[in-house]
Amino acid sequence: MDVFKIGALCLVSLSAVIILRGLKPEWATLLRIAAVLIIFAATLPMLATVIGYLREIAEGGGAELIDSVSLEILFKALSIALLTHFCASVCRDAGEGGLATLAEMAGKLEILLLSFPLIKEILEAVLSLLKLEV
């Protein structure tokens, strides 16, 4: 499984960073950022698999259950969340907690803005159901 390889890479990177932190702190920061980038690159095949499944659902049998607009919004929200988390982690690793918090807030706002069409559809569906029962 890829998760075990990635976990092992995380532990090896952590050990190297801890050792370097005592000897050369500036190298430890660079190693930490490099490790994050390498581990992120290692997760890209898993992300490609998720994208493949979403496309399969959109083009195949699940299309009548979930419309393509909703899947597109879901995919964009997932992408924003992953990218935001990655950027915030890099900022925290570099000692910039304030930037990390701002990156997370921007990502959450972007997902909220992206989801407004879905929220509107849900509210319209609920209101139409309430009118039918009255």
Secondary structure by P-SEA (a helix, b strand, c coil): caaaaaaaaaaaaaaaaaaaaaccaaaaaaaaaaaaaaaaaaaaaaaaaaaaaaaaaaaccccccccaaaaaaaaaaaaaaaaaaaaaaaaaaaccaaaaaaaaaaaaaaaaaaaaaaaaaaaaaaaaaaaaac
